[in-house]
Amino acid sequence: MSDITTLAGLLGLARERITAGLGDRDAAARLPVLATRDAQGWPSARTMVLRGFDARDWTLDIHSDADAAKVLQLTDGPRAAIHVWDAEASLQIRMRAHVVRLPHDEEKGLWEEVPGPARAQYGAVPPPGTPIAAAEAWHPNPRPARFAVLRARVLRVELLHVGEIHRRARYEREEGWQGSWLVP
């Protein structure tokens, strides 16, 4: 485990915990919350599945149905917040990110890696969020055209470690992730 008494150590812990979300289904970072802004300006938050993380470049990948509201919201305004509460590490990870949809050619290659049963999530009829008369009044229709990969380029990380001594720090991409301590 990283030395949380240093800025570098605390950021290292966050990297470790996010990376764990890629391979461990029980890791807290496996299911981050992505928050966007809807057309009326209201916050819109949902739990997503982490599909990729570049710890050096601080980019995260998530998959979505291309017709989901979040994809349109991010097209209109590519700003988002990502949140992870990792109870095991007593660590809150808040990230500010610029999120874009990958080009279709890149998505096509990633579609081939999606297991068959998981493909059913990309192509619901009617589209996600559509009102329906009964809970079962929809059906899957998996299609590569409805598969979207959203890449979040993290601009800011804010960490809060809740321990005997609470520690809070902020790190900015523009400052080379050096970090500064904040009052918890």
GROMACS elastic network, one bead per residue, 0.5 to 0.9 nm:
[ bonds ]
;  ai    aj funct       b0    kb
    1     4     6  0.85916   500
    1     9     6  0.87895   500
    1    12     6  0.87919   500
    1    13     6  0.68440   500
    1    16     6  0.84837   500
    2     5     6  0.88424   500
    2     6     6  0.89761   500
    2     8     6  0.86659   500
    2     9     6  0.50317   500
    2    10     6  0.66474   500
    2    11     6  0.85529   500
    2    12     6  0.61681   500
    2    13     6  0.53115   500
    2    16     6  0.85683   500
    3     6     6  0.62319   500
    3     7     6  0.87152   500
    3     8     6  0.81226   500
    3    10     6  0.65327   500
    3    12     6  0.83284   500
    3    13     6  0.78978   500
    4     7     6  0.71238   500
    4     8     6  0.79862   500
    4    11     6  0.81271   500
    4    12     6  0.84498   500
    4    13     6  0.73377   500
    4   161     6  0.80947   500
    4   167     6  0.81196   500
    5     8     6  0.87146   500
    5     9     6  0.68411   500
    5    10     6  0.70030   500
    5   167     6  0.80113   500
    6     9     6  0.50503   500
    6    10     6  0.61512   500
    6    11     6  0.86103   500
    7    10     6  0.52722   500
    7    11     6  0.62790   500
    7    12     6  0.85060   500
    7   169     6  0.71919   500
    7   170     6  0.89426   500
    7   171     6  0.88445   500
    7   178     6  0.74142   500
    7   179     6  0.61644   500
    7   180     6  0.71032   500
    7   181     6  0.74955   500
    8    11     6  0.52392   500
    8    12     6  0.60106   500
    8    13     6  0.86613   500
    8   177     6  0.86794   500
    8   178     6  0.74040   500
    8   179     6  0.78363   500
    9    13     6  0.61922   500
    9    14     6  0.87516   500
   10    13     6  0.50939   500
   10    14     6  0.65132   500
   10    15     6  0.88365   500
   10   159     6  0.77609   500
   10   161     6  0.82423   500
   10   167     6  0.88527   500
   10   169     6  0.81657   500
   11    14     6  0.50887   500
   11    15     6  0.63318   500
   11    16     6  0.86989   500
   11   157     6  0.85226   500
   11   159     6  0.77735   500
   11   169     6  0.86452   500
   11   171     6  0.81522   500
   11   177     6  0.84733   500
   11   179     6  0.84187   500
   12    15     6  0.50548   500
   12    16     6  0.61901   500
   12    17     6  0.86389   500
   13    16     6  0.50406   500
   13    17     6  0.61483   500
   13    18     6  0.86048   500
   13    89     6  0.86236   500
   13    91     6  0.88421   500
   14    17     6  0.51369   500
   14    18     6  0.61186   500
   14    19     6  0.84554   500
   14    91     6  0.78759   500
   14    92     6  0.87911   500
   14    93     6  0.69984   500
   14   159     6  0.77618   500
   15    18     6  0.52463   500
   15    19     6  0.60068   500
   15    20     6  0.85405   500
   15    55     6  0.61011   500
   15    56     6  0.89411   500
   15    58     6  0.86695   500
   16    19     6  0.51349   500
   16    20     6  0.61695   500
   16    21     6  0.89053   500
   16    55     6  0.85429   500
   17    20     6  0.50946   500
   17    21     6  0.67336   500
   17    27     6  0.75858   500
   17    28     6  0.77851   500
   17    29     6  0.65122   500
   17    86     6  0.78335   500
   17    89     6  0.81086   500
   18    21     6  0.52492   500
   18    22     6  0.74287   500
   18    27     6  0.83126   500
   18    28     6  0.80842   500
   18    29     6  0.50936   500
   18    30     6  0.75522   500
   18    50     6  0.87374   500
   18    53     6  0.74710   500
   18    55     6  0.83622   500
   18    84     6  0.85916   500
   19    22     6  0.56525   500
   19    23     6  0.76398   500
   19    24     6  0.89946   500
   19    29     6  0.77629   500
   19    30     6  0.88026   500
   19    52     6  0.85443   500
   19    53     6  0.65436   500
   19    54     6  0.83702   500
   19    55     6  0.73331   500
   20    23     6  0.57480   500
   20    24     6  0.57608   500
   20    25     6  0.86896   500
   20    27     6  0.61114   500
   20    28     6  0.83661   500
   20    29     6  0.70028   500
   20    30     6  0.75585   500
   21    24     6  0.54671   500
   21    25     6  0.67659   500
   21    26     6  0.77107   500
   21    27     6  0.50720   500
   21    28     6  0.65397   500
   21    31     6  0.75475   500
   21    49     6  0.87802   500
   21    50     6  0.66881   500
   21    51     6  0.85175   500
   21    52     6  0.89578   500
   21    53     6  0.88859   500
   22    25     6  0.76492   500
   22    27     6  0.83256   500
   22    29     6  0.79080   500
   22    30     6  0.62184   500
   22    50     6  0.64629   500
   22    51     6  0.63830   500
   22    52     6  0.66153   500
   22    53     6  0.75025   500
   23    26     6  0.89407   500
   23    27     6  0.82514   500
   23    30     6  0.81812   500
   24    27     6  0.53304   500
   24    28     6  0.88598   500
   24    29     6  0.89824   500
   24    30     6  0.71881   500
   25    28     6  0.83438   500
   25    30     6  0.62215   500
   25    31     6  0.87864   500
   26    29     6  0.85862   500
   26    30     6  0.71129   500
   27    30     6  0.54743   500
   27    31     6  0.79874   500
   27    86     6  0.78523   500
   27    88     6  0.87985   500
   28    31     6  0.61228   500
   28    32     6  0.74261   500
   28    84     6  0.67919   500
   28    85     6  0.66356   500
   28    86     6  0.51203   500
   28    87     6  0.75557   500
   28    88     6  0.81799   500
   29    32     6  0.55081   500
   29    49     6  0.85079   500
   29    50     6  0.71409   500
   29    83     6  0.88021   500
   29    84     6  0.58839   500
   29    85     6  0.76968   500
   29    86     6  0.70444   500
   30    48     6  0.81411   500
   30    49     6  0.57349   500
   30    50     6  0.51976   500
   30    51     6  0.81488   500
   30    84     6  0.88980   500
   31    47     6  0.59558   500
   31    48     6  0.53911   500
   31    50     6  0.61051   500
   31    84     6  0.75768   500
   32    46     6  0.84135   500
   32    47     6  0.57216   500
   32    48     6  0.57126   500
   32    49     6  0.67092   500
   32    50     6  0.67996   500
   32    82     6  0.64959   500
   32    83     6  0.56585   500
   32    84     6  0.50586   500
   32    85     6  0.80972   500
   33    45     6  0.64292   500
   33    46     6  0.54097   500
   33    48     6  0.60482   500
   33    49     6  0.87922   500
   33    81     6  0.80600   500
   33    82     6  0.54950   500
   33    83     6  0.50530   500
   33    84     6  0.65039   500
   34    44     6  0.82095   500
   34    45     6  0.55201   500
   34    46     6  0.55194   500
   34    47     6  0.62382   500
   34    48     6  0.66966   500
   34    80     6  0.68343   500
   34    81     6  0.58879   500
   34    83     6  0.66725   500
   35    43     6  0.65599   500
   35    44     6  0.53924   500
   35    46     6  0.64956   500
   35    47     6  0.88017   500
   35    70     6  0.87385   500
   35    79     6  0.89108   500
   35    80     6  0.55705   500
   35    81     6  0.50504   500
   35    82     6  0.62215   500
   35    83     6  0.81421   500
   36    42     6  0.84093   500
   36    43     6  0.58637   500
   36    44     6  0.51650   500
   36    45     6  0.63322   500
   36    46     6  0.88590   500
   36    70     6  0.69734   500
   36    73     6  0.67852   500
   36    74     6  0.71048   500
   36    77     6  0.84700   500
   36    78     6  0.83880   500
   36    79     6  0.68549   500
   36    81     6  0.67547   500
   37    40     6  0.78055   500
   37    41     6  0.54162   500
   37    42     6  0.54522   500
   37    44     6  0.54956   500
   37    45     6  0.84205   500
   37    70     6  0.85033   500
   37    73     6  0.65100   500
   37    74     6  0.82167   500
   37    77     6  0.79803   500
   37    79     6  0.83063   500
   37    80     6  0.78113   500
   38    41     6  0.52009   500
   38    42     6  0.53836   500
   38    43     6  0.63283   500
   38    44     6  0.60864   500
   38    69     6  0.80988   500
   38    70     6  0.80830   500
   38    73     6  0.60258   500
   39    42     6  0.74296   500
   39    73     6  0.71785   500
   39    76     6  0.87424   500
   40    43     6  0.89970   500
   41    44     6  0.89411   500
   44    70     6  0.81768   500
   45    81     6  0.88367   500
   46    70     6  0.89991   500
   48    62     6  0.69365   500
   48    63     6  0.80545   500
   48    64     6  0.85534   500
   49    61     6  0.89058   500
   49    62     6  0.62657   500
   49    63     6  0.74750   500
   50    53     6  0.77221   500
   50    60     6  0.72143   500
   50    61     6  0.63290   500
   50    62     6  0.53479   500
   50    63     6  0.80177   500
   51    60     6  0.74815   500
   51    61     6  0.53026   500
   51    62     6  0.51544   500
   51    63     6  0.69260   500
   52    59     6  0.78701   500
   52    60     6  0.53623   500
   52    62     6  0.68506   500
   52   151     6  0.86455   500
   53    56     6  0.89187   500
   53    57     6  0.86600   500
   53    58     6  0.70214   500
   53    59     6  0.56363   500
   53    61     6  0.62995   500
   54    57     6  0.55038   500
   54    58     6  0.54429   500
   54    59     6  0.52113   500
   54    60     6  0.65455   500
   54    61     6  0.88064   500
   55    58     6  0.50583   500
   55    59     6  0.70985   500
   55    60     6  0.86251   500
   56    59     6  0.82472   500
   57   153     6  0.79731   500
   57   154     6  0.83653   500
   58   152     6  0.83160   500
   58   153     6  0.63358   500
   58   154     6  0.55949   500
   58   155     6  0.82472   500
   58   173     6  0.86646   500
   59    97     6  0.87070   500
   59   151     6  0.65838   500
   59   152     6  0.53711   500
   59   154     6  0.58827   500
   60   150     6  0.82087   500
   60   151     6  0.56934   500
   60   152     6  0.50713   500
   60   153     6  0.67913   500
   60   154     6  0.77446   500
   61   149     6  0.66640   500
   61   150     6  0.56361   500
   61   152     6  0.62766   500
   62   148     6  0.84507   500
   62   149     6  0.58797   500
   62   150     6  0.53048   500
   62   151     6  0.66262   500
   62   152     6  0.81582   500
   63    66     6  0.88777   500
   63   122     6  0.89533   500
   63   147     6  0.71753   500
   63   148     6  0.56914   500
   63   150     6  0.60735   500
   63   151     6  0.88161   500
   64    67     6  0.82601   500
   64    68     6  0.69826   500
   64    70     6  0.83853   500
   64    71     6  0.76001   500
   64   121     6  0.79884   500
   64   122     6  0.69052   500
   64   146     6  0.81678   500
   64   147     6  0.61871   500
   64   148     6  0.51137   500
   64   149     6  0.63567   500
   64   150     6  0.73817   500
   65    68     6  0.54126   500
   65    71     6  0.79942   500
   65   121     6  0.68201   500
   65   123     6  0.63905   500
   65   124     6  0.81211   500
   65   127     6  0.84202   500
   65   128     6  0.76820   500
   65   146     6  0.53635   500
   65   147     6  0.52222   500
   65   148     6  0.58373   500
   65   149     6  0.87328   500
   66    69     6  0.84415   500
   66    70     6  0.87063   500
   66    71     6  0.61528   500
   66    72     6  0.82895   500
   66   122     6  0.74579   500
   66   123     6  0.81072   500
   66   145     6  0.75802   500
   66   147     6  0.55429   500
   66   149     6  0.84562   500
   67    70     6  0.84021   500
   67    71     6  0.68680   500
   67    72     6  0.75960   500
   67   122     6  0.87473   500
   67   123     6  0.80648   500
   67   124     6  0.89911   500
   67   127     6  0.61224   500
   67   128     6  0.67068   500
   67   146     6  0.67202   500
   67   147     6  0.88110   500
   67   148     6  0.87724   500
   68    71     6  0.57259   500
   68    72     6  0.71599   500
   68   127     6  0.71057   500
   68   128     6  0.54248   500
   68   129     6  0.71059   500
   69    72     6  0.53266   500
   69    73     6  0.61058   500
   69    74     6  0.86293   500
   69   128     6  0.76952   500
   69   129     6  0.74566   500
   70    74     6  0.60247   500
   70    75     6  0.84561   500
   71    74     6  0.52224   500
   71    75     6  0.61619   500
   71    76     6  0.87127   500
   71   100     6  0.87707   500
   71   101     6  0.77349   500
   71   148     6  0.80023   500
   71   150     6  0.80183   500
   72    76     6  0.62059   500
   72    77     6  0.85497   500
   73    76     6  0.52081   500
   73    77     6  0.61234   500
   73    78     6  0.74775   500
   74    79     6  0.67150   500
   74    80     6  0.77103   500
   74    98     6  0.88016   500
   74    99     6  0.66337   500
   74   100     6  0.69703   500
   74   101     6  0.83214   500
   75    78     6  0.58770   500
   75    99     6  0.86047   500
   75   100     6  0.72583   500
   75   101     6  0.79396   500
   77    80     6  0.84682   500
   77    98     6  0.88873   500
   77    99     6  0.87392   500
   78    97     6  0.81333   500
   78    98     6  0.53751   500
   78    99     6  0.50034   500
   78   100     6  0.62705   500
   79    96     6  0.75460   500
   79    97     6  0.59423   500
   79    99     6  0.61742   500
   80    95     6  0.83456   500
   80    96     6  0.60781   500
   80    97     6  0.53514   500
   80    98     6  0.63584   500
   80    99     6  0.67240   500
   80   152     6  0.81913   500
   81    94     6  0.71197   500
   81    95     6  0.55763   500
   81    97     6  0.60882   500
   81    98     6  0.87913   500
   82    93     6  0.80431   500
   82    94     6  0.58575   500
   82    95     6  0.50034   500
   82    96     6  0.64836   500
   82    97     6  0.74380   500
   82   152     6  0.89329   500
   82   154     6  0.89833   500
   83    92     6  0.74659   500
   83    93     6  0.57125   500
   83    95     6  0.63481   500
   83    96     6  0.89953   500
   84    91     6  0.81533   500
   84    92     6  0.58911   500
   84    93     6  0.50689   500
   84    94     6  0.65880   500
   84    95     6  0.87741   500
   85    89     6  0.88300   500
   85    90     6  0.77144   500
   85    91     6  0.61055   500
   85    93     6  0.63714   500
   85    94     6  0.86554   500
   86    89     6  0.55578   500
   86    90     6  0.58224   500
   86    91     6  0.51571   500
   86    92     6  0.61838   500
   86    93     6  0.79089   500
   87    91     6  0.64917   500
   87    92     6  0.82265   500
   88    91     6  0.78125   500
   89    92     6  0.87078   500
   89   161     6  0.78889   500
   89   162     6  0.86339   500
   90   160     6  0.82487   500
   90   161     6  0.57075   500
   90   162     6  0.53001   500
   90   163     6  0.68633   500
   91   159     6  0.69573   500
   91   160     6  0.57259   500
   91   162     6  0.63430   500
   91   163     6  0.89200   500
   92   158     6  0.81207   500
   92   159     6  0.56695   500
   92   160     6  0.50846   500
   92   161     6  0.64553   500
   92   162     6  0.81289   500
   93   157     6  0.69921   500
   93   158     6  0.60771   500
   93   160     6  0.68256   500
   93   161     6  0.88539   500
   94   156     6  0.81351   500
   94   157     6  0.57523   500
   94   158     6  0.50944   500
   94   159     6  0.63489   500
   94   160     6  0.85615   500
   95   154     6  0.63631   500
   95   155     6  0.73547   500
   95   156     6  0.55240   500
   95   158     6  0.62908   500
   95   159     6  0.87027   500
   96   152     6  0.88872   500
   96   153     6  0.85220   500
   96   154     6  0.58196   500
   96   155     6  0.56118   500
   96   156     6  0.50551   500
   96   157     6  0.66051   500
   96   158     6  0.85564   500
   97   152     6  0.55834   500
   97   153     6  0.52934   500
   97   155     6  0.52512   500
   97   156     6  0.70242   500
   98   151     6  0.81923   500
   98   152     6  0.55961   500
   98   153     6  0.52383   500
   98   154     6  0.65074   500
   98   155     6  0.71434   500
   99   150     6  0.63672   500
   99   151     6  0.54229   500
   99   153     6  0.61757   500
   99   154     6  0.84323   500
  100   149     6  0.84109   500
  100   150     6  0.55857   500
  100   151     6  0.54863   500
  100   152     6  0.66663   500
  100   153     6  0.83277   500
  101   104     6  0.85744   500
  101   107     6  0.88995   500
  101   148     6  0.66154   500
  101   149     6  0.56772   500
  101   151     6  0.62146   500
  101   152     6  0.89027   500
  102   105     6  0.82084   500
  102   106     6  0.63789   500
  102   107     6  0.63985   500
  102   148     6  0.73678   500
  102   149     6  0.57044   500
  102   150     6  0.62088   500
  102   151     6  0.67735   500
  103   106     6  0.55423   500
  103   107     6  0.64251   500
  103   108     6  0.87873   500
  103   148     6  0.89893   500
  103   149     6  0.85639   500
  104   108     6  0.59999   500
  104   109     6  0.87992   500
  104   145     6  0.81808   500
  104   147     6  0.89737   500
  104   148     6  0.80734   500
  104   149     6  0.88699   500
  105   108     6  0.51255   500
  105   109     6  0.67163   500
  106   109     6  0.54011   500
  106   110     6  0.65502   500
  106   111     6  0.87808   500
  106   149     6  0.85736   500
  107   110     6  0.50694   500
  107   111     6  0.60268   500
  107   112     6  0.88762   500
  107   144     6  0.81740   500
  107   145     6  0.89965   500
  107   147     6  0.71355   500
  107   148     6  0.65363   500
  107   149     6  0.61310   500
  108   111     6  0.50779   500
  108   112     6  0.68304   500
  108   144     6  0.67284   500
  108   145     6  0.83919   500
  108   147     6  0.82457   500
  109   112     6  0.55668   500
  109   113     6  0.73255   500
  110   113     6  0.52679   500
  110   114     6  0.68494   500
  110   149     6  0.83043   500
  111   114     6  0.52791   500
  111   115     6  0.86464   500
  111   119     6  0.81493   500
  111   144     6  0.64631   500
  111   147     6  0.70925   500
  111   148     6  0.89586   500
  112   115     6  0.79475   500
  112   144     6  0.89287   500
  114   117     6  0.83963   500
  114   118     6  0.63997   500
  114   119     6  0.62821   500
  115   118     6  0.54089   500
  115   119     6  0.64346   500
  116   119     6  0.52761   500
  116   120     6  0.73906   500
  117   120     6  0.58766   500
  117   121     6  0.82553   500
  118   121     6  0.58949   500
  118   122     6  0.80682   500
  119   122     6  0.56492   500
  119   123     6  0.81489   500
  119   140     6  0.88106   500
  119   141     6  0.87095   500
  119   142     6  0.55614   500
  119   143     6  0.77285   500
  119   144     6  0.85371   500
  119   147     6  0.83614   500
  120   123     6  0.67077   500
  120   124     6  0.73994   500
  120   139     6  0.88607   500
  120   140     6  0.53087   500
  120   141     6  0.64255   500
  120   143     6  0.83723   500
  121   124     6  0.67122   500
  121   140     6  0.69429   500
  121   141     6  0.83993   500
  121   142     6  0.69204   500
  121   147     6  0.86251   500
  122   140     6  0.76505   500
  122   141     6  0.73745   500
  122   142     6  0.52501   500
  122   143     6  0.64388   500
  122   144     6  0.75866   500
  122   145     6  0.85359   500
  122   146     6  0.54260   500
  122   147     6  0.53911   500
  122   148     6  0.82728   500
  123   126     6  0.83710   500
  123   127     6  0.70166   500
  123   128     6  0.85109   500
  123   139     6  0.86877   500
  123   140     6  0.59938   500
  123   143     6  0.56912   500
  123   144     6  0.82417   500
  123   145     6  0.82119   500
  123   146     6  0.53714   500
  123   147     6  0.75465   500
  124   127     6  0.52315   500
  124   128     6  0.64998   500
  124   138     6  0.68675   500
  124   139     6  0.57676   500
  124   141     6  0.55332   500
  124   142     6  0.71592   500
  124   146     6  0.88057   500
  125   128     6  0.78529   500
  125   137     6  0.88877   500
  125   138     6  0.55262   500
  125   139     6  0.54303   500
  125   140     6  0.62046   500
  125   141     6  0.65757   500
  126   129     6  0.84796   500
  126   130     6  0.63917   500
  126   131     6  0.88059   500
  126   132     6  0.84733   500
  126   137     6  0.86491   500
  126   138     6  0.60909   500
  126   139     6  0.75572   500
  126   140     6  0.88379   500
  127   130     6  0.59389   500
  127   138     6  0.86752   500
  128   131     6  0.88521   500
  129   132     6  0.89302   500
  131   134     6  0.89908   500
  132   135     6  0.70827   500
  132   136     6  0.84203   500
  132   137     6  0.60569   500
  132   138     6  0.76388   500
  133   136     6  0.84927   500
  133   137     6  0.65043   500
  134   137     6  0.52271   500
  134   138     6  0.85494   500
  135   138     6  0.77340   500
  136   139     6  0.76737   500
  142   145     6  0.87746   500
  142   146     6  0.74836   500
  142   147     6  0.84436   500
  143   146     6  0.55262   500
  143   147     6  0.69471   500
  144   147     6  0.51753   500
  144   148     6  0.84634   500
  145   148     6  0.79274   500
  154   157     6  0.72776   500
  154   172     6  0.87415   500
  154   173     6  0.74303   500
  155   171     6  0.84857   500
  155   172     6  0.59680   500
  155   173     6  0.50995   500
  155   174     6  0.75239   500
  156   170     6  0.71628   500
  156   171     6  0.56513   500
  156   173     6  0.61310   500
  156   174     6  0.86791   500
  156   177     6  0.83704   500
  157   169     6  0.82579   500
  157   170     6  0.57714   500
  157   171     6  0.51310   500
  157   172     6  0.65538   500
  157   173     6  0.84534   500
  157   177     6  0.84980   500
  157   179     6  0.89091   500
  158   168     6  0.73218   500
  158   169     6  0.57289   500
  158   171     6  0.62947   500
  158   172     6  0.87463   500
  159   167     6  0.79367   500
  159   168     6  0.54584   500
  159   169     6  0.53428   500
  159   170     6  0.64164   500
  159   171     6  0.84800   500
  160   166     6  0.71702   500
  160   167     6  0.57096   500
  160   169     6  0.67181   500
  160   184     6  0.69107   500
  161   165     6  0.83355   500
  161   166     6  0.56375   500
  161   167     6  0.51202   500
  161   168     6  0.62972   500
  161   169     6  0.89183   500
  161   184     6  0.86274   500
  162   165     6  0.70247   500
  162   167     6  0.67412   500
  162   168     6  0.86279   500
  162   184     6  0.88174   500
  163   166     6  0.51821   500
  163   167     6  0.77700   500
  166   183     6  0.88027   500
  166   184     6  0.62115   500
  167   181     6  0.76764   500
  167   182     6  0.76972   500
  167   183     6  0.75694   500
  167   184     6  0.59171   500
  168   180     6  0.86637   500
  168   181     6  0.59384   500
  168   182     6  0.52296   500
  168   183     6  0.63036   500
  168   184     6  0.50396   500
  169   179     6  0.64778   500
  169   180     6  0.55039   500
  169   182     6  0.51994   500
  169   183     6  0.81492   500
  169   184     6  0.82457   500
  170   177     6  0.85602   500
  170   178     6  0.87712   500
  170   179     6  0.53427   500
  170   180     6  0.55433   500
  170   181     6  0.65474   500
  170   182     6  0.70354   500
  171   174     6  0.89111   500
  171   175     6  0.75256   500
  171   176     6  0.80541   500
  171   178     6  0.61532   500
  171   180     6  0.66345   500
  172   175     6  0.52739   500
  172   176     6  0.65877   500
  172   177     6  0.51452   500
  172   178     6  0.73711   500
  172   179     6  0.67511   500
  173   176     6  0.51819   500
  173   177     6  0.53356   500
  173   178     6  0.85829   500
  174   177     6  0.74245   500
  175   178     6  0.61942   500
  175   179     6  0.77454   500
  176   179     6  0.82549   500
  181   184     6  0.87913   500
